[in-house]
Amino acid sequence: QVPLVESGGGLVQPGGSLRLSCAASGSIFGMGWYRQAPGKARELVAWIRGPDFTNYSDSVKGRFTISRSYGKNTVYLQMNSLKPEDTAVYYCNKHPPDALYWGQGTQVTVSS
């Protein structure tokens, strides 16, 4: 098992930006960022396979960018033009997700 640790969340105003980081203790080919808003199911936001094959949910396409650093075993999620509806706990996991890899996530709150 390769533990995953998310960081970078916080409170930001609408239109602002945040960058989330997901650190792993080893390399994982397919990685994803997921989020869960209060009262809603967890959803896939973005995923990356290999160095740069990426895909995004329609709700974040054009605003979020997923990337990775193999040397640091870290996956990032750059979030721009944030909206109140982006408020959620954000998690990273393998893509497809593995139940053993869910961490505590990092809270993102978009509010004025």
Secondary structure as UniProt FT lines:
FT   STRAND          4..7
FT   STRAND          10..12
FT   TURN            14..15
FT   STRAND          18..24
FT   STRAND          30..36
FT   TURN            38..39
FT   STRAND          43..49
FT   TURN            50..52
FT   STRAND          53..56
FT   TURN            58..63
FT   STRAND          64..69
FT   TURN            70..73
FT   STRAND          74..79
FT   HELIX           84..86
FT   STRAND          88..94
FT   HELIX           99..101
FT   STRAND          106..110
//
